[in-house]
Amino acid sequence: MIVVYSARYHIDIGLHVFPTTKYRLVHARLLETGVIQASDVVEPRPAGWDELALVHTTDYLSRMRDGTMSAEDVAQLELPWSQEMVDGFRVMVGGTIDAALLACGIELRSPKSEVRPDPDFRRSDSDLRLRTSDFRVVCHIGGGLHHAFANHGEGFCPFNDVAVAVRVLQSQGVERLAIVDLDVHHGNGTAFIFNHGGAPPPPQTRSDRSPRAYQEQGVGDPRVFTFSMHQQHNYPMWKPRGSLDVGLPDGTHDDTFLRELAAALPQVMAHRPECVFYLAGADPYEDDQLGGLRLTKDGLRRRDRAVVSAVRDAGVPLVIVLAGGYARLVEDTVAIHVATIEEAAALQ
């Protein structure tokens, strides 16, 4: 099974609840247990600034690139700005792009960030169309930065990697996509970027976060189905409407979570996506510091199995990204992420 990973994901952000060491530990554990071989690992290229601009505004990218983030920008992002941070997350966005291209059978980007179709693609009315006769899964040991909006970062997410990868795929003719976001936190940035449901602007507390600034981000793309199932009474306070949102109460536990997921997945697949992105957050775990859904490790593994099985049954490519995970013991977060990839490997 192909996995995408870079050692550059271990970004020094100081003492922080976000354990960037988890990526290195997951990669090492997968190799140690034989789930993957070294030859299965693809080193991603950094996302180009032109690719980031498919989603993010010129002004925001300039502030990130030049280090001119305001104190409020940094406070909202909740990560310290550094060149290492920017470069590391650009590589991570590139990892999700490459995972998506590989899953869809598209040749990887050249050093100039160009993308070329492989022979399994055909032209129809001057557009590339994907043949989705085979289920393929590619796992990215990173990604899932779903709190990033077009014009600012939030909640440890400087760039929205999945949204950028969606736009790259659409530029290659893979137009209908679905995003299954099972992180404990609502995917607010992703929902707003692709929202077409007329979500109201958030309550205003800062002068630079005007309703106009938020509204300019809404590209309104009905080709992209966004599904988020999350803890309702948790970050973020404002949860823009996506295509399908399921807000769960505190302490939901395994059975209720899996029952709600079983009811939701047919609605996602009814969208007839040509590719599915799955944000397999580890933070619904019962001992996560930032989550309160109280799922067990077994429940999370069953969650992963349900998503992978649904996409496999539909016969379309699947891109898995790790998203959040903040267990009191980092070993628990690592074990949950490893189990996700084990399930994907077993079902492909």
C-alpha contacts under 8 A as a table, 3 or more apart, distances in Angstrom:
res1	aa1	res2	aa2	distance
1	M	36	I	6.69
1	M	40	D	6.20
1	M	137	V	7.64
1	M	138	V	6.99
1	M	345	A	6.30
2	I	36	I	7.99
2	I	40	D	4.89
2	I	41	V	6.09
2	I	42	V	7.22
2	I	137	V	7.77
2	I	138	V	5.44
2	I	139	C	6.71
3	V	40	D	6.14
3	V	41	V	5.03
3	V	42	V	6.20
3	V	99	A	7.53
3	V	138	V	5.76
3	V	139	C	4.76
3	V	140	H	5.56
3	V	141	I	6.99
4	V	41	V	5.57
4	V	42	V	4.68
4	V	43	E	6.06
4	V	44	P	6.60
4	V	95	G	6.04
4	V	96	T	7.91
4	V	98	D	7.55
4	V	99	A	6.31
4	V	138	V	7.64
4	V	139	C	6.37
4	V	140	H	4.68
4	V	141	I	6.12
5	Y	9	Y	7.98
5	Y	27	H	7.55
5	Y	41	V	6.57
5	Y	42	V	6.26
5	Y	43	E	5.61
5	Y	44	P	6.73
5	Y	95	G	6.79
5	Y	140	H	6.29
5	Y	141	I	5.38
5	Y	142	G	7.06
6	S	9	Y	5.90
6	S	43	E	5.58
6	S	44	P	6.66
6	S	91	V	7.66
6	S	92	M	7.80
7	A	10	H	6.08
7	A	23	Y	7.90
7	A	24	R	6.46
8	R	11	I	6.56
8	R	88	G	5.55
8	R	91	V	7.38
9	Y	20	T	6.73
9	Y	23	Y	6.66
9	Y	24	R	7.72
9	Y	88	G	5.63
9	Y	89	F	7.13
9	Y	91	V	7.58
9	Y	92	M	6.66
9	Y	142	G	7.43
10	H	20	T	4.99
10	H	21	T	5.38
10	H	22	K	7.93
10	H	23	Y	6.80
10	H	24	R	6.78
10	H	88	G	7.87
11	I	20	T	6.06
11	I	21	T	7.93
11	I	84	E	6.84
11	I	85	M	6.14
11	I	88	G	6.45
12	D	20	T	7.71
12	D	84	E	7.67
12	D	85	M	7.42
13	I	16	H	6.75
13	I	79	L	6.74
13	I	80	P	6.41
13	I	85	M	7.49
16	H	19	P	6.95
17	V	326	Y	6.53
18	F	156	F	7.72
18	F	325	G	7.69
18	F	326	Y	6.35
19	P	22	K	5.78
19	P	326	Y	7.03
19	P	330	V	7.34
20	T	23	Y	6.25
21	T	24	R	5.57
21	T	25	L	6.38
22	K	25	L	5.00
22	K	26	V	5.95
22	K	330	V	7.01
22	K	333	T	7.39
22	K	334	V	6.01
23	Y	26	V	5.22
23	Y	27	H	6.23
23	Y	141	I	6.05
23	Y	142	G	6.50
24	R	27	H	5.19
24	R	28	A	6.17
25	L	28	A	5.08
25	L	29	R	6.06
25	L	334	V	6.64
26	V	29	R	5.12
26	V	30	L	6.18
26	V	141	I	7.36
26	V	334	V	5.50
26	V	335	A	7.70
26	V	337	H	6.89
26	V	338	V	6.06
27	H	30	L	5.32
27	H	31	L	6.44
27	H	141	I	7.10
28	A	31	L	5.23
28	A	32	E	6.09
29	R	32	E	4.97
29	R	33	T	6.10
29	R	338	V	7.34
30	L	33	T	5.40
30	L	34	G	6.12
30	L	35	V	5.19
30	L	36	I	5.76
30	L	338	V	6.66
31	L	34	G	5.17
31	L	35	V	6.32
31	L	36	I	5.46
31	L	37	Q	5.92
31	L	38	A	7.00
32	E	35	V	7.89
33	T	36	I	7.86
34	G	37	Q	6.45
35	V	342	E	6.62
35	V	345	A	7.47
36	I	40	D	6.17
36	I	41	V	7.89
37	Q	40	D	5.32
37	Q	41	V	7.30
38	A	41	V	5.64
39	S	42	V	7.97
43	E	95	G	7.70
44	P	91	V	6.54
44	P	92	M	7.74
44	P	94	G	5.84
44	P	95	G	4.90
44	P	98	D	6.44
45	R	91	V	5.92
45	R	94	G	5.52
45	R	95	G	6.96
45	R	98	D	7.97
45	R	111	P	7.83
46	P	87	D	7.51
46	P	90	R	5.03
46	P	91	V	3.77
46	P	92	M	7.05
46	P	93	V	6.95
46	P	94	G	4.74
46	P	95	G	7.50
47	A	51	E	6.15
47	A	52	L	6.72
47	A	90	R	5.20
47	A	91	V	5.98
47	A	92	M	7.82
47	A	93	V	5.74
47	A	94	G	4.22
47	A	95	G	7.99
47	A	97	I	7.72
47	A	113	S	7.66
48	G	51	E	5.08
48	G	52	L	6.38
48	G	90	R	7.63
48	G	94	G	7.90
48	G	113	S	6.47
49	W	52	L	5.00
49	W	53	A	6.11
49	W	61	L	7.72
50	D	53	A	4.99
50	D	54	L	6.81
51	E	54	L	5.36
51	E	55	V	7.85
51	E	113	S	7.93
51	E	164	V	6.81
51	E	168	V	7.30
52	L	55	V	5.88
52	L	56	H	5.87
52	L	61	L	7.91
52	L	159	F	7.66
52	L	164	V	6.20
53	A	56	H	4.82
53	A	57	T	6.20
53	A	58	T	6.72
53	A	61	L	7.59
54	L	164	V	6.33
54	L	167	R	6.38
54	L	168	V	7.81
55	V	150	A	5.70
55	V	160	N	7.87
55	V	163	A	6.78
55	V	164	V	5.84
55	V	167	R	7.50
55	V	193	I	7.83
56	H	60	Y	6.87
56	H	61	L	6.74
56	H	149	F	7.39
56	H	150	A	4.14
56	H	151	N	5.84
56	H	159	F	7.74
57	T	60	Y	5.38
57	T	61	L	6.28
57	T	150	A	5.79
57	T	151	N	5.34
58	T	61	L	5.24
58	T	62	S	6.09
59	D	62	S	5.14
59	D	63	R	6.39
59	D	151	N	7.46
60	Y	63	R	5.17
60	Y	64	M	6.29
60	Y	150	A	7.89
60	Y	151	N	5.29
60	Y	152	H	6.22
61	L	64	M	5.04
61	L	65	R	5.94
62	S	65	R	5.08
62	S	66	D	5.85
62	S	68	T	7.86
63	R	66	D	5.32
63	R	67	G	5.63
63	R	68	T	4.71
63	R	69	M	5.26
64	M	67	G	5.40
64	M	68	T	6.76
64	M	69	M	6.43
64	M	86	V	6.97
65	R	68	T	7.97
65	R	86	V	7.26
67	G	81	W	6.96
67	G	82	S	7.35
67	G	83	Q	7.73
69	M	72	E	7.96
69	M	73	D	5.69
69	M	74	V	6.51
69	M	81	W	7.65
70	S	73	D	4.98
70	S	74	V	6.40
71	A	74	V	5.23
71	A	75	A	6.13
72	E	75	A	4.95
72	E	76	Q	6.09
73	D	76	Q	5.29
73	D	77	L	6.17
73	D	152	H	7.22
73	D	153	G	7.46
74	V	77	L	5.03
74	V	78	E	5.88
74	V	79	L	6.28
74	V	80	P	6.34
74	V	81	W	6.93
75	A	78	E	5.03
75	A	79	L	7.42
76	Q	153	G	6.86
76	Q	154	E	5.20
76	Q	155	G	6.75
77	L	152	H	7.85
77	L	153	G	5.02
77	L	154	E	4.06
77	L	155	G	5.26
77	L	156	F	5.47
77	L	157	C	6.51
77	L	158	P	6.61
78	E	154	E	6.88
78	E	155	G	5.82
78	E	156	F	5.57
79	L	156	F	5.83
80	P	85	M	7.89
81	W	85	M	6.41
81	W	86	V	7.39
82	S	85	M	5.10
82	S	86	V	6.42
83	Q	86	V	5.17
83	Q	87	D	6.03
84	E	87	D	5.17
84	E	88	G	5.81
85	M	88	G	5.17
85	M	89	F	6.17
86	V	89	F	5.41
86	V	90	R	6.14
86	V	158	P	7.93
87	D	90	R	5.05
87	D	91	V	6.34
88	G	91	V	5.19
88	G	92	M	6.35
89	F	92	M	4.72
89	F	93	V	6.14
89	F	158	P	7.33
89	F	159	F	7.30
90	R	93	V	5.14
90	R	94	G	6.20
90	R	159	F	7.82
91	V	94	G	4.88
91	V	95	G	6.16
92	M	95	G	4.85
92	M	96	T	6.59
92	M	142	G	6.37
92	M	143	G	6.02
92	M	161	D	7.40
93	V	96	T	5.28
93	V	97	I	6.35
93	V	143	G	6.69
93	V	159	F	7.31
93	V	160	N	7.49
93	V	161	D	4.51
93	V	162	V	7.65
93	V	164	V	7.55
93	V	165	A	7.75
94	G	97	I	4.97
94	G	98	D	6.05
94	G	161	D	7.68
95	G	98	D	5.13
95	G	99	A	6.04
95	G	140	H	6.59
95	G	142	G	7.50
95	G	143	G	7.50
96	T	99	A	5.00
96	T	100	A	6.13
96	T	140	H	6.34
96	T	142	G	7.75
96	T	143	G	6.28
96	T	161	D	6.19
96	T	162	V	6.58
96	T	165	A	6.29
96	T	319	V	7.98
96	T	321	V	7.36
97	I	100	A	5.19
97	I	101	L	6.24
97	I	161	D	7.47
97	I	162	V	7.72
97	I	164	V	7.33
97	I	165	A	4.59
97	I	168	V	7.21
98	D	101	L	5.04
98	D	102	L	6.05
98	D	108	L	6.28
98	D	109	R	7.59
99	A	102	L	5.17
99	A	103	A	6.09
99	A	138	V	5.72
99	A	139	C	6.79
99	A	140	H	6.27
99	A	319	V	6.37
100	A	103	A	5.13
100	A	104	C	6.16
100	A	138	V	7.43
100	A	165	A	6.67
100	A	169	L	7.42
100	A	318	L	7.91
100	A	319	V	5.87
101	L	104	C	5.19
101	L	105	G	6.06
101	L	106	I	4.87
101	L	107	E	6.67
101	L	108	L	6.32
101	L	169	L	7.15
102	L	105	G	5.07
102	L	106	I	5.85
102	L	107	E	7.01
102	L	108	L	7.04
102	L	138	V	7.02
103	A	106	I	7.72
103	A	136	R	5.64
103	A	137	V	5.81
103	A	138	V	5.57
103	A	317	P	5.43
103	A	318	L	6.43
103	A	319	V	6.57
104	C	130	L	7.21
104	C	136	R	7.64
104	C	275	C	7.26
104	C	317	P	5.92
105	G	117	P	7.57
105	G	118	D	6.48
105	G	120	D	7.15
105	G	121	F	7.99
106	I	115	V	7.45
106	I	116	R	6.48
106	I	117	P	4.79
106	I	118	D	5.36
107	E	115	V	6.32
107	E	116	R	5.37
107	E	117	P	5.61
107	E	118	D	5.73
108	L	115	V	6.03
108	L	116	R	7.22
109	R	112	K	7.34
109	R	113	S	4.87
109	R	114	E	4.92
109	R	115	V	4.61
109	R	116	R	7.31
110	S	113	S	5.06
110	S	114	E	5.18
110	S	115	V	6.71
111	P	114	E	7.40
115	V	172	Q	7.79
117	P	120	D	7.88
117	P	121	F	6.28
117	P	128	L	7.96
117	P	172	Q	7.56
118	D	121	F	5.93
119	P	122	R	7.34
120	D	130	L	7.66
120	D	131	R	6.98
121	F	128	L	6.46
121	F	129	R	6.10
121	F	130	L	5.63
121	F	131	R	6.58
122	R	128	L	5.89
122	R	129	R	5.92
122	R	130	L	7.34
123	R	126	S	5.77
123	R	127	D	5.48
123	R	128	L	4.85
123	R	129	R	6.37
124	S	127	D	5.31
124	S	128	L	6.38
124	S	129	R	6.78
127	D	172	Q	7.81
127	D	173	G	5.68
128	L	172	Q	6.11
128	L	173	G	4.43
128	L	174	V	7.20
129	R	173	G	5.48
129	R	174	V	6.24
130	L	173	G	7.35
130	L	174	V	6.22
130	L	274	E	7.18
131	R	134	D	7.93
132	T	135	F	7.19
132	T	274	E	6.73
132	T	315	G	6.21
132	T	316	V	5.14
132	T	317	P	7.15
133	S	315	G	5.96
133	S	316	V	7.08
134	D	315	G	5.43
134	D	316	V	6.37
134	D	317	P	7.49
135	F	311	V	7.64
135	F	312	R	5.47
135	F	314	A	7.87
135	F	315	G	4.57
135	F	316	V	4.92
135	F	317	P	5.26
135	F	318	L	7.46
135	F	348	Q	7.21
136	R	312	R	7.94
136	R	316	V	6.89
136	R	317	P	4.70
136	R	318	L	6.11
136	R	348	Q	6.80
137	V	317	P	5.83
137	V	318	L	4.62
137	V	319	V	5.85
137	V	320	I	7.44
137	V	344	A	7.10
137	V	348	Q	6.74
138	V	318	L	6.49
138	V	319	V	5.20
138	V	320	I	6.38
139	C	319	V	5.94
139	C	320	I	4.69
139	C	321	V	6.26
139	C	341	I	6.83
140	H	143	G	6.87
140	H	319	V	7.40
140	H	320	I	5.96
140	H	321	V	5.05
140	H	322	L	7.05
141	I	321	V	6.45
141	I	322	L	6.21
142	G	321	V	5.79
142	G	322	L	5.38
142	G	323	A	6.94
143	G	161	D	6.30
143	G	162	V	7.48
143	G	321	V	5.18
143	G	322	L	5.91
143	G	323	A	5.76
144	G	160	N	7.58
144	G	161	D	6.62
144	G	162	V	6.49
144	G	279	L	5.63
144	G	321	V	5.46
144	G	322	L	5.93
144	G	323	A	4.00
144	G	324	G	7.40
145	L	148	A	6.45
145	L	156	F	7.60
145	L	157	C	4.89
145	L	158	P	7.49
145	L	159	F	6.61
145	L	160	N	5.18
145	L	161	D	5.97
145	L	162	V	7.27
145	L	323	A	6.33
146	H	157	C	6.79
146	H	160	N	5.69
146	H	161	D	7.62
146	H	162	V	7.40
146	H	187	G	5.02
146	H	188	N	6.72
146	H	189	G	5.55
146	H	190	T	5.49
146	H	323	A	7.83
147	H	153	G	6.81
147	H	154	E	5.33
147	H	155	G	5.95
147	H	156	F	7.67
147	H	157	C	5.64
147	H	160	N	7.08
147	H	187	G	5.85
147	H	188	N	5.52
147	H	189	G	4.45
147	H	190	T	6.84
148	A	152	H	6.30
148	A	153	G	4.37
148	A	154	E	5.37
148	A	155	G	7.68
148	A	157	C	5.20
148	A	158	P	5.78
148	A	159	F	5.38
148	A	160	N	4.98
148	A	188	N	7.90
148	A	189	G	4.91
148	A	190	T	7.30
149	F	152	H	5.33
149	F	153	G	5.93
149	F	154	E	7.49
149	F	159	F	7.65
149	F	160	N	6.96
149	F	188	N	7.93
149	F	189	G	4.49
149	F	190	T	7.12
149	F	192	F	7.32
149	F	193	I	6.71
149	F	217	Q	7.34
150	A	153	G	7.98
150	A	160	N	7.96
150	A	189	G	7.70
150	A	193	I	6.84
150	A	217	Q	5.59
151	N	213	A	7.68
151	N	214	Y	7.94
151	N	217	Q	7.18
152	H	158	P	7.33
153	G	156	F	7.50
153	G	157	C	5.54
153	G	158	P	4.45
153	G	159	F	6.48
154	E	157	C	5.43
154	E	158	P	6.70
157	C	160	N	6.87
160	N	163	A	5.50
160	N	164	V	6.34
160	N	189	G	7.42
160	N	190	T	7.22
161	D	164	V	5.17
161	D	165	A	6.14
162	V	165	A	5.03
162	V	166	V	6.09
162	V	190	T	7.90
162	V	277	F	7.45
163	A	166	V	5.05
163	A	167	R	6.37
163	A	190	T	6.49
163	A	193	I	7.61
164	V	167	R	5.15
164	V	168	V	6.28
165	A	168	V	4.99
165	A	169	L	6.18
166	V	169	L	5.17
166	V	170	Q	6.16
166	V	177	L	7.29
167	R	170	Q	5.00
167	R	171	S	6.18
168	V	171	S	5.10
168	V	172	Q	6.62
169	L	172	Q	5.06
169	L	173	G	6.50
169	L	174	V	5.21
169	L	175	E	7.05
170	Q	173	G	5.03
170	Q	174	V	4.80
170	Q	175	E	4.70
170	Q	176	R	7.91
171	S	174	V	7.36
174	V	177	L	7.61
174	V	274	E	6.42
174	V	275	C	7.61
175	E	223	R	6.48
175	E	224	V	7.99
175	E	274	E	7.15
176	R	223	R	4.80
176	R	224	V	5.88
176	R	271	H	7.95
176	R	272	R	7.18
176	R	273	P	4.82
176	R	274	E	5.43
176	R	275	C	7.20
177	L	223	R	6.43
177	L	224	V	4.90
177	L	225	F	6.33
177	L	272	R	7.99
177	L	273	P	4.56
177	L	274	E	5.69
177	L	275	C	5.21
177	L	276	V	5.85
177	L	277	F	7.84
178	A	224	V	5.58
178	A	225	F	4.56
178	A	226	T	5.93
178	A	227	F	7.64
178	A	268	V	6.89
178	A	269	M	7.95
178	A	271	H	7.61
178	A	273	P	5.68
178	A	275	C	6.60
178	A	276	V	4.81
178	A	277	F	6.27
179	I	224	V	7.55
179	I	225	F	6.16
179	I	226	T	4.88
179	I	227	F	5.93
179	I	276	V	5.79
179	I	277	F	4.75
179	I	278	Y	6.03
179	I	279	L	7.67
180	V	226	T	6.56
180	V	227	F	5.05
180	V	228	S	6.26
180	V	268	V	7.90
180	V	276	V	7.28
180	V	277	F	6.08
180	V	278	Y	4.78
180	V	279	L	6.17
181	D	186	H	7.84
181	D	187	G	6.80
181	D	226	T	7.71
181	D	227	F	5.94
181	D	228	S	4.65
181	D	229	M	6.45
181	D	278	Y	6.00
181	D	279	L	4.71
181	D	280	A	6.95
181	D	281	G	7.88
182	L	185	H	7.96
182	L	228	S	6.11
182	L	229	M	5.39
182	L	230	H	6.37
182	L	278	Y	7.64
182	L	279	L	5.83
182	L	280	A	5.72
182	L	281	G	5.93
183	D	186	H	7.09
183	D	187	G	7.84
183	D	228	S	7.92
183	D	229	M	7.42
183	D	230	H	6.36
183	D	279	L	6.40
183	D	280	A	6.17
183	D	281	G	4.04
183	D	282	A	6.84
183	D	283	D	6.28
183	D	284	P	6.68
183	D	323	A	6.54
183	D	324	G	6.29
184	V	229	M	7.48
184	V	230	H	4.66
184	V	231	Q	5.53
184	V	281	G	6.78
184	V	282	A	7.92
184	V	283	D	5.51
184	V	284	P	4.92
184	V	291	G	6.04
184	V	292	G	7.90
184	V	293	L	7.28
184	V	324	G	7.85
185	H	230	H	5.27
185	H	231	Q	6.15
185	H	234	N	6.68
185	H	235	Y	6.02
185	H	236	P	6.97
185	H	291	G	7.80
186	H	228	S	6.06
186	H	229	M	6.98
186	H	230	H	5.38
186	H	231	Q	7.33
186	H	232	Q	7.76
186	H	235	Y	7.30
186	H	236	P	6.72
186	H	239	K	6.58
187	G	190	T	5.55
187	G	191	A	6.09
187	G	228	S	6.32
187	G	239	K	7.78
188	N	191	A	5.18
188	N	192	F	6.14
188	N	236	P	7.21
188	N	238	W	7.60
188	N	239	K	5.46
188	N	240	P	5.77
189	G	192	F	5.28
189	G	193	I	6.12
190	T	193	I	5.18
190	T	194	F	6.38
190	T	226	T	7.58
191	A	194	F	5.51
191	A	195	N	5.43
191	A	226	T	6.27
191	A	240	P	6.10
191	A	241	R	6.29
191	A	242	G	4.71
191	A	243	S	7.83
192	F	195	N	4.85
192	F	199	A	7.94
192	F	217	Q	7.20
192	F	218	G	5.81
192	F	240	P	5.82
192	F	241	R	7.26
192	F	242	G	7.18
193	I	217	Q	5.90
193	I	218	G	5.05
193	I	219	V	6.02
193	I	220	G	7.38
194	F	218	G	6.35
194	F	219	V	5.88
194	F	220	G	5.29
194	F	221	D	5.36
194	F	222	P	7.58
194	F	224	V	6.65
194	F	226	T	7.58
194	F	242	G	7.58
195	N	198	G	7.17
195	N	199	A	7.37
195	N	218	G	6.06
195	N	219	V	7.00
195	N	220	G	5.08
195	N	221	D	6.74
195	N	222	P	7.90
195	N	240	P	7.85
195	N	241	R	6.82
195	N	242	G	5.69
195	N	243	S	7.37
196	H	199	A	7.87
196	H	218	G	7.61
196	H	219	V	7.68
196	H	220	G	4.27
196	H	221	D	6.19
196	H	222	P	6.39
196	H	242	G	7.77
196	H	243	S	7.97
197	G	220	G	7.95
197	G	241	R	6.70
197	G	242	G	7.18
197	G	243	S	7.55
198	G	241	R	7.97
199	A	240	P	5.77
199	A	241	R	5.69
200	P	240	P	7.50
201	P	211	P	5.42
201	P	214	Y	6.67
201	P	215	Q	7.01
202	P	211	P	7.11
202	P	238	W	6.04
203	P	238	W	7.80
204	Q	207	S	7.55
204	Q	209	R	6.62
204	Q	210	S	6.59
204	Q	211	P	7.52
205	T	209	R	7.52
206	R	209	R	5.44
206	R	210	S	7.49
207	S	210	S	6.23
208	D	213	A	7.80
209	R	213	A	6.05
209	R	214	Y	7.01
210	S	213	A	5.16
210	S	214	Y	6.67
211	P	214	Y	5.25
211	P	215	Q	6.03
212	R	215	Q	5.00
212	R	216	E	6.10
213	A	216	E	5.48
213	A	217	Q	7.11
214	Y	217	Q	5.52
214	Y	218	G	7.30
215	Q	218	G	5.52
216	E	219	V	7.71
221	D	224	V	5.92
222	P	225	F	6.88
225	F	242	G	7.68
225	F	243	S	5.56
225	F	244	L	7.80
225	F	268	V	7.00
225	F	271	H	6.95
226	T	242	G	5.44
226	T	243	S	5.07
226	T	244	L	6.35
227	F	242	G	6.52
227	F	243	S	6.02
227	F	244	L	4.70
227	F	245	D	5.77
227	F	268	V	7.13
228	S	242	G	7.47
228	S	244	L	6.52
228	S	245	D	4.99
228	S	246	V	6.32
229	M	245	D	5.90
229	M	246	V	4.59
229	M	247	G	5.90
229	M	248	L	7.18
229	M	261	L	7.89
230	H	246	V	6.49
230	H	247	G	5.27
230	H	248	L	5.91
231	Q	234	N	5.83
231	Q	247	G	5.58
231	Q	248	L	4.83
231	Q	249	P	6.02
231	Q	250	D	6.46
231	Q	291	G	7.54
231	Q	292	G	7.05
231	Q	293	L	6.34
232	Q	247	G	4.38
232	Q	248	L	5.28
232	Q	249	P	6.02
232	Q	250	D	7.63
233	H	237	M	7.93
233	H	249	P	7.04
233	H	250	D	7.14
234	N	237	M	6.92
234	N	291	G	7.58
236	P	239	K	6.35
241	R	244	L	7.61
241	R	245	D	6.92
242	G	245	D	6.15
248	L	252	T	6.63
248	L	257	F	7.86
248	L	293	L	7.75
249	P	252	T	5.81
249	P	293	L	7.34
250	D	292	G	5.50
250	D	293	L	5.33
250	D	294	R	7.90
251	G	292	G	5.81
251	G	293	L	4.49
251	G	294	R	5.25
252	T	255	D	7.99
252	T	256	T	6.10
252	T	257	F	6.37
252	T	293	L	5.06
252	T	294	R	6.45
252	T	295	L	7.48
253	H	256	T	6.26
253	H	257	F	6.32
253	H	293	L	5.96
253	H	294	R	5.10
253	H	295	L	4.77
253	H	296	T	7.45
254	D	257	F	5.25
254	D	258	L	6.04
254	D	294	R	7.68
254	D	295	L	5.19
254	D	296	T	6.74
254	D	299	G	5.13
254	D	300	L	7.79
255	D	258	L	5.29
255	D	259	R	6.08
255	D	299	G	7.89
256	T	259	R	5.07
256	T	260	E	6.17
257	F	260	E	5.28
257	F	261	L	6.17
258	L	261	L	4.94
258	L	262	A	6.07
258	L	299	G	7.74
258	L	302	R	7.81
258	L	303	R	6.43
259	R	262	A	5.17
259	R	263	A	6.45
260	E	263	A	5.20
260	E	264	A	6.27
261	L	264	A	5.05
261	L	265	L	6.08
261	L	303	R	7.79
262	A	265	L	5.71
262	A	266	P	7.49
262	A	306	A	7.57
263	A	266	P	6.62
263	A	267	Q	7.67
264	A	267	Q	5.40
264	A	268	V	6.62
265	L	268	V	5.05
265	L	269	M	6.30
265	L	307	V	7.46
265	L	310	A	7.12
266	P	269	M	5.13
266	P	270	A	5.96
266	P	310	A	7.98
267	Q	270	A	5.09
267	Q	271	H	6.97
268	V	271	H	5.67
268	V	272	R	7.89
269	M	272	R	5.48
269	M	273	P	6.63
269	M	310	A	7.81
269	M	311	V	7.62
269	M	314	A	7.30
270	A	273	P	7.98
273	P	276	V	6.57
273	P	316	V	7.56
274	E	316	V	5.91
274	E	317	P	7.08
275	C	316	V	5.67
275	C	317	P	4.89
275	C	318	L	5.94
275	C	319	V	7.72
276	V	311	V	7.33
276	V	316	V	7.38
276	V	317	P	6.35
276	V	318	L	4.92
276	V	319	V	6.23
277	F	318	L	5.92
277	F	319	V	4.75
277	F	320	I	5.96
277	F	321	V	7.53
278	Y	307	V	7.84
278	Y	318	L	7.25
278	Y	319	V	6.11
278	Y	320	I	4.80
278	Y	321	V	6.21
279	L	320	I	6.18
279	L	321	V	5.12
279	L	322	L	5.86
279	L	323	A	5.66
280	A	304	D	7.23
280	A	320	I	6.85
280	A	321	V	6.20
280	A	322	L	5.13
280	A	323	A	6.12
280	A	337	H	7.78
280	A	340	T	7.28
281	G	284	P	7.07
281	G	322	L	5.59
281	G	323	A	4.68
281	G	324	G	4.75
281	G	325	G	6.12
281	G	337	H	7.95
282	A	285	Y	6.08
282	A	300	L	7.74
282	A	322	L	7.49
282	A	323	A	7.38
282	A	324	G	5.81
282	A	325	G	4.46
282	A	326	Y	7.59
282	A	333	T	6.06
282	A	336	I	5.97
282	A	337	H	6.49
283	D	288	D	5.56
283	D	289	Q	7.99
283	D	290	L	6.97
283	D	291	G	5.69
283	D	324	G	5.69
283	D	325	G	4.37
283	D	326	Y	6.07
283	D	327	A	7.07
283	D	333	T	7.84
284	P	288	D	6.95
284	P	291	G	5.70
284	P	292	G	6.66
284	P	293	L	5.25
284	P	294	R	6.15
284	P	295	L	5.72
284	P	300	L	7.87
285	Y	288	D	5.40
285	Y	291	G	7.16
285	Y	292	G	7.75
285	Y	293	L	6.90
285	Y	294	R	5.40
285	Y	295	L	4.74
285	Y	296	T	5.83
285	Y	297	K	6.79
285	Y	300	L	7.44
285	Y	327	A	7.43
286	E	291	G	7.66
286	E	292	G	6.78
286	E	293	L	6.59
286	E	294	R	3.53
286	E	295	L	5.02
286	E	296	T	5.89
287	D	291	G	7.98
287	D	294	R	7.10
287	D	327	A	5.61
287	D	328	R	6.43
288	D	291	G	5.38
288	D	292	G	7.34
288	D	325	G	7.05
288	D	326	Y	5.31
288	D	327	A	3.90
288	D	328	R	6.11
289	Q	326	Y	5.64
289	Q	327	A	5.57
289	Q	328	R	6.08
290	L	326	Y	6.46
291	G	294	R	7.65
295	L	299	G	5.83
295	L	300	L	6.52
296	T	299	G	5.00
296	T	300	L	6.27
297	K	300	L	5.09
297	K	301	R	6.22
297	K	336	I	6.46
298	D	301	R	5.06
298	D	302	R	6.22
299	G	302	R	5.05
299	G	303	R	6.13
300	L	303	R	4.86
300	L	304	D	6.30
300	L	336	I	7.34
301	R	304	D	5.11
301	R	305	R	6.23
301	R	336	I	7.54
301	R	339	A	6.28
301	R	340	T	6.35
301	R	343	E	7.27
302	R	305	R	4.97
302	R	306	A	6.16
303	R	306	A	5.21
303	R	307	V	6.47
304	D	307	V	5.30
304	D	308	V	6.16
304	D	340	T	5.85
304	D	343	E	6.73
304	D	344	A	7.83
305	R	308	V	5.29
305	R	309	S	5.88
305	R	343	E	5.97
305	R	344	A	7.47
305	R	347	L	7.96
306	A	309	S	5.21
306	A	310	A	6.14
307	V	310	A	5.21
307	V	311	V	6.39
308	V	311	V	5.31
308	V	312	R	6.01
308	V	318	L	7.73
308	V	343	E	7.79
308	V	344	A	6.38
308	V	347	L	7.19
309	S	312	R	4.98
309	S	313	D	5.99
309	S	347	L	7.09
310	A	313	D	5.19
310	A	314	A	6.40
311	V	314	A	5.04
311	V	315	G	6.33
311	V	316	V	6.21
311	V	317	P	7.50
311	V	318	L	6.81
312	R	315	G	4.99
312	R	316	V	6.57
312	R	317	P	7.95
312	R	347	L	7.90
312	R	348	Q	7.47
322	L	337	H	6.67
325	G	333	T	5.60
326	Y	330	V	7.12
326	Y	333	T	6.62
327	A	330	V	5.77
327	A	332	D	6.22
327	A	333	T	5.64
328	R	332	D	7.87
329	L	332	D	5.58
329	L	333	T	7.17
330	V	333	T	5.15
330	V	334	V	6.25
331	E	334	V	5.03
331	E	335	A	6.09
332	D	335	A	5.06
332	D	336	I	6.26
333	T	336	I	5.24
333	T	337	H	6.33
334	V	337	H	5.23
334	V	338	V	6.07
335	A	338	V	5.08
335	A	339	A	6.09
336	I	339	A	5.09
336	I	340	T	6.41
337	H	340	T	5.14
337	H	341	I	6.65
338	V	341	I	5.27
338	V	342	E	6.15
339	A	342	E	4.86
339	A	343	E	6.15
340	T	343	E	5.28
340	T	344	A	6.40
341	I	344	A	4.97
341	I	345	A	6.10
342	E	345	A	5.10
342	E	346	A	6.12
343	E	346	A	5.10
343	E	347	L	6.22
344	A	347	L	5.33
344	A	348	Q	6.08
345	A	348	Q	5.53
